Amino acid sequence: MIGVPVARILGIEIRVQLAWILPLALVGVLAYDQIHTVSPDLEAATAWGLGAAVAAAFFLSSLVHDLVHAVVARSRGIPVQSIAISFFGGATPLDPTAPNPRDDLAIAASGPLASLAIAGACGVLAGVTAGLGGDLALLAVPLAALLV
């Protein structure tokens, strides 16, 4: 299978394709730019650290999306041993299909539903932080928008 094994979660081997380096670097740079624009007095190392944290959160949201597909597939009786996370979508070896269309629909819908839940959580976090005001709100809202 393509990708580098990085973890095992719930007995499912997680493999990541190296092509993730480019989009994660782009997200990190965009986050740094947002942070530097909002808080130009913030130390560069702190701004880069926050940019890296946003890039990691971006990757984790993709991981959760693909992992939820795999967990739902397993719950429907489809053996999933590993997933390969690529920037253009995850995959399981040979992408086994469910025995009936209802299970296929549940598996297909589970990932986007997980992504919507993550987007909602980011939106709530940004809203709560915006309500608090101050520099944290100025940083949190545009960074959360990068993740949504």
C-alpha positions in Angstrom: 0.0 0.0 0.0 1.2 3.5 -0.7 2.2 5.8 2.1 4.3 5.8 5.2 2.9 4.0 8.2 2.6 6.6 11.0 0.1 5.1 13.6 -2.4 2.4 14.4 -5.7 3.7 15.7 -8.5 1.3 16.7 -6.5 -1.5 15.1 -6.4 0.3 11.7 -3.0 1.1 10.3 -2.7 4.8 9.3 -0.5 5.5 6.3 0.3 9.0 5.0 1.4 9.9 1.6 4.4 12.2 1.5 2.6 14.6 -0.9 1.0 16.0 2.3 4.1 18.0 2.9 3.2 20.6 0.3 -0.4 21.4 1.4 0.6 21.3 5.0 3.4 23.8 4.3 1.0 26.0 2.4 -1.6 25.9 5.3 1.2 26.7 7.8 2.4 29.7 5.8 -1.2 31.0 5.3 -1.8 30.7 9.0 1.5 32.4 9.8 0.5 35.2 7.4 -2.9 35.6 9.1 -1.3 35.7 12.5 1.4 38.2 11.4 -1.3 40.4 9.9 -3.5 40.4 13.0 -0.6 40.6 15.5 2.5 42.0 13.9 4.1 42.4 17.3 3.9 38.7 18.1 7.3 37.0 18.1 8.0 35.2 14.8 8.7 31.9 16.5 5.4 32.0 18.3 3.6 32.9 15.0 5.3 30.0 13.2 4.4 27.7 16.0 0.8 28.7 15.8 1.0 28.2 12.0 2.3 24.7 12.5 -0.5 24.0 15.0 -3.1 25.1 12.4 -1.4 22.9 9.8 -1.5 19.9 12.2 -5.2 20.6 12.9 -5.8 20.6 9.2 -4.1 17.2 8.8 -5.9 15.8 11.9 -9.3 16.9 10.4 -8.5 14.9 7.3 -7.4 11.9 9.4 -10.6 12.0 11.4 -12.6 12.2 8.1 -10.9 9.1 6.7 -10.9 7.2 10.0 -14.6 7.6 10.4 -15.1 6.1 6.9 -13.1 3.1 8.1 -14.8 2.7 11.4 -18.3 2.8 9.8 -17.2 0.3 7.2 -16.0 -2.0 10.0 -19.3 -1.6 11.8 -21.0 -2.7 8.6 -18.9 -5.9 8.4 -16.3 -4.7 5.9 -12.8 -5.6 6.9 -10.6 -2.5 7.0 -7.0 -3.1 8.0 -5.5 0.1 6.9 -6.1 3.5 5.3 -3.9 5.7 3.2 -4.4 9.4 3.7 -3.7 11.5 0.7 -4.4 15.1 0.1 -7.0 14.2 -2.5 -8.8 11.7 -0.3 -8.1 8.6 1.7 -8.4 5.0 0.6 -8.5 1.5 1.9 -6.8 -1.3 0.0 -8.9 -2.2 -2.9 -11.7 0.0 -1.5 -14.0 -2.9 -0.6 -17.7 -2.2 -1.1 -20.6 -3.1 1.2 -22.9 -5.9 0.4 -25.8 -3.5 0.0 -26.4 0.1 -1.1 -27.6 1.3 2.3 -24.3 0.3 3.9 -22.4 2.0 1.0 -24.3 5.2 1.6 -23.6 5.1 5.3 -19.9 4.6 4.7 -19.8 7.3 2.1 -21.7 9.8 4.1 -19.8 9.3 7.4 -16.6 11.1 6.4 -18.4 14.3 5.2 -20.6 14.3 8.3 -17.5 14.1 10.4 -16.0 17.0 8.5 -19.2 19.0 9.0 -19.0 18.3 12.8 -15.4 19.5 12.8 -16.3 22.6 10.9 -19.1 23.2 13.3 -16.8 22.8 16.3 -14.3 25.3 14.7 -17.2 27.7 14.1 -18.4 27.5 17.7 -14.8 27.8 19.0 -14.3 30.9 16.8 -17.6 32.4 18.0 -16.9 31.8 21.7 -13.4 33.3 21.3 -14.7 36.3 19.3 -17.2 36.9 22.2 -14.3 37.1 24.6 -12.6 39.8 22.6 -9.0 40.9 22.7 -6.0 39.6 20.7 -7.0 36.0 21.1 -10.3 36.7 19.3 -8.4 38.5 16.5 -6.2 35.4 16.0 -8.8 32.6 16.6 -11.4 33.7 14.1 -9.3 33.8 11.0 -7.3 30.7 12.0 -10.6 28.8 12.6 -11.8 30.0 9.1 -8.7 28.4 7.6 -9.8 25.0 9.0 -13.4 25.4 8.0 
